[in-house]
Amino acid sequence: MQEKRASGTRQRSILRIPDEEQAMEPGGLHSRDHLNETTSPGGYSVRSAHGLMMAGKTGLDRFMTRFLRKGKPKVGFLDSLKAILFSSWVNVFLLVLPVAWGAHFSNISDGQKIFSFPVTFTLCLLAIIPLEKLFDFGGEQMAFYLGKDIGDLVVVTLNNAVEATLAIILLKRCELRLLQSTIIGVVILHLLLIPGTAFVVGGARVMHQDLHPHLTELNHSLLVMGVLSLLLPAAFFAAIDRGTQALSDNPSYIVNDIYRHKFVTLSRGLALILLVIYVASRIYLHDPPGPNDTLAEHPDAPMALLDEEEYLMHGNPEVSQWVCLGMLAITIGLMAATAEFLVDSIEFVRDAGGIQEEWFGLILLPIISFAADGFVAIGFFLRYVVEHLLGRKTPPATLAKARAIDLSIQFILFWMPFIVLLGWWTGKPITLLFDIFEVAVLIGAMFLVNYVTADSKTNWLEGWAMVSFYLMIALTTWFYDGQTEIGEMLNFGGCFSSAEPSSG
């Protein structure tokens, strides 16, 4: 696997213009225009050749030519299965999958229970790890057939599949307060812990790593919009005139169906606006105005990013597109069932461990999505230590791995409003009125991430600052009980409990 990637790097270096110093000279043989990816007369560019080949074709024709890889070697069925099986050492945890399912069905049967609910929870957690890694691998392979723009969207969506499935299951079971905590937990995990860990590991051997400057600026705006959409309902709720009743012993005197209806309606309106923003951002990224058809070829884009697009265009995938699509469909089904089994054991694990619901939703459940990346990061670190002791040196990566930030933006701009609208459709209304502590934590994470990535460069110290802030949040949340009023505001519609009657 590593040899293939190394050979891929050599192929990319061959495809690139060989003499970088000569390319920088005005009028040189290989003078390069990063904006339009052309060369001076007498020079040659693979991208420009590809552009000439695609000239005159409609968008659908270009898409089908790339998706079917016309004129390029195809990957066989058995080779595809072998590549999937050996795509990561984490796949060894697939052996846990049937054990986890067996543990679940033994718990719900009338017979003797072989595994306790905490053990079932742990087994389901371990079983989800390789499934998530298969999503990552499948998305990266589909990028060869779909292009970088659509491929990145597929990768981000598949990486959010586990968290989105958990959110839908929690909505289905009316665990609305836990659902809200999990939404915030997923976003701050992808904003702080995952990219912070990547910056620490990737920046340990270089002064700094690069980010795409234009995409970073756009991400700042999108992230701020998503966070502000949660700040508005929280500010509205805090500004409600409580009058002299503020001294009442009943903390829920303003919680009634009138205010519930207001916040439900407000949340649905905000959800629609957020979805429009996300769709508009995808259109802009896929087809920006101007002569270029992709932001990957922005004049300030790092060379590593340009090389990645070039490699996707001319490199060879390891898996057939049809086998990959089938693998992703099967993996989604397995993951959905396993996630539901995991949710079935949540209440028993929470009660047995005496864990606060806030910490369970804000920290523990979202960490599931980090488990696969965490295992891989540990394996990478151990391999690097062994190679260093053996005197082997591998060149450090100059392009920072910040895809997790894209995951958080998609989750807050797409999946969160989608859950709100799904609750509307299923008669289980959930609002965007979140606990004020969760909103404050999210605002803090947003400021830190935007500050760290403001110059489109990162280093290991900034990564450690992000990880440290996440640890601070986890420690504080352990002692936090949550706002009672927010939970009671969710006692509405199809999730109304007769045990907690509505006031007013």
Residue, then its C-alpha position, 0 to 999 in steps of 0.5 A: m500500500q505504501e509502495k503504491r502511494a510512493s510510486g504515485t508520488r513519483q508519478r506526480s513528480i514526473l507529470r509536473i514540470p521538471d525544472e521548478e527554477q526554470a519554470m519561475e523564470p519569465g519567458g523560460l521554456h516551462s514558464r507556468d501560469h498557475l491561474n490557467e495552468t498553461t505553459s509558454p510556447g515550447g512548453y507542455s502541461v498535462r492539465s492544458a492537454h487534458g483541457l484540450m481533450m475535454a474541449g467541446k464536450t458538455g458537462l455530462d460528457r466530461f463527467m461520464t468520460r471521467f467516471l467510466r475512465k474511457g481510454k484508461p485501464k480498468v480495475g478488476f473485481l478481485d483486485s478491487l476486493k483485495a484493495i478494500l480488504f487490505s486498505s487499512w489494518v483497522n479492518v481487523f476490527l471487522l471480526v468484532l461486527p458479528v460478535a457485537w450483533g450477537a451481543h445485541f440480540s442476546n440482550i433483547s432475547d428472553g434467554q440468558k444474556i451472554f454480554s452486559f449492555p456496557v460490553t455490547f456498547t463497547l463491541c458496537l463501538l469497536a465494530i463501527i471503527p472499520l466501517e468508518k474507515l471504509f467510508d473514508f477509503g471509498g470516498e477517496q477512491m470515488a474521487f478518481y471517478l468524480g473529480k476533486d470537487i465532487g469527490d471531496l463532497v462525497v468524502v466529507t458526506l461519507n465521513n459524517a455518515v456515522e454521526a448523521t445516522l446516530a442523530i437520526i436514530l436519537l431523533k427517532r427515539c425522542e432522545l432530543r436533549l441527548l441529540q442536541s448535545t451530540i450535535i454540538g459535540v460532533v461539531i467541536l470534535h471536528l473543529l478541535l480534536i481531529p484537526g488539532t491532532a492532525f496538525v500535531v502529527g503532520g507538523a512535527r517535522v516542518m516549520h508549518q503546513d499550508l492550507h488553501p487560502h481561498l477555501t480557508e477564508l470561505n470556511h471562516s464565513l460559513l462556520v461563523m454563519g452556522v454558529l450565529s444561527l445557534l446564538l440567535p435562539a439562545a439570545f432570544f431565550a435569554a432576553i425573554d422578560r421574566g419580570t418578578q417571576a424570576l425569583s420563583d422557585n419554579p425554573s420552568y415558569i416561562v416554558n409553555d406551549i406558546y414559547r415552544h411553538k415560537f422556537v419551533t417555528l423559528s428553528r424551521g425558518l433558520a434551518l431552511i436558510l442554513l440549507v440554502i447557504y450550504v447548497a449555495s456554497r457547494i455551487y460556488l465551490h464547484d463552479p466559481p465565477g471567472p475563467n477557472d472552473t475550479l478553486a483548486e487551481h487558484p493562483d495562491a493554492p499550495m503546490a501540494l493541492l495542485d499535485e493532488e488534483e493532477y494525480l486524481m486526473h491521471g493516477n490509477p485508482e485501486v478499486s473499480q467504481w462499481v465495486c466501490l459503490g457496492m461496498l459503500a452501500i453495504t457498509i452504510g447498511l451495516m453501520a446503520a444497524t450497528a449504530e442503532f444497536l449502540v443507541d439501544s445500550i446507551e441508557f444502560v451504560r449511562d446509568a451504570g457508569g453514573i455519567q452526566e447526560e451532557w458529558f455523554g452527548l457532548i464528549l463520549l458519543p461524538i468520540i466514536s467518529f474519532a476512534a478510527d482516525g485515532f487508531v490510525a494516528i497512533g499506528f502512524f506515530l509508532r511506524y514513524v518512531v520505528e522508521h526513525l530508529l532504523g534510520r529511514k527518513t520519509p519526507p514530511a507532508t507540507l499540506a495540512k490535513a484540515r478536512a475535519i473542519d469541512l466535516s464540521i461545516q457540513f454538519i452544522l449547515f446541512w445535517m443539523p437543519f436536515i434533522v430539524l426538518l426531519g423532526w418536523w416531517t415526523g412530528k418530533p419537533i426539535t428546536l435550535l434552542f441549545d443549552i447556553f453552555e453548549v453555544a458558548v463552547l461552540i463560539g469559543a471553538m469557532f474563534l480558536v479555529n478561525y484564528v489558527t487558520a487565519d494565515s492559511k498555515t498551521n504548526w504543531l503548537e497551534g494543533w496542540a492548543m486546539v487539542s488542549f481546548y478540547l480537553m478543557i471542554a471535556l473536563t468542564t462538561w464532566f461537572y456540568d448538569g445542563q439547563t433544565e429549561i432547555g430540556e423542558m422546552l423540547n417536551f412538545g409534539g410527538c415526543f411529549s411525555s405525559a409524565e411531564p405535563s406542559s405548563g400553560 
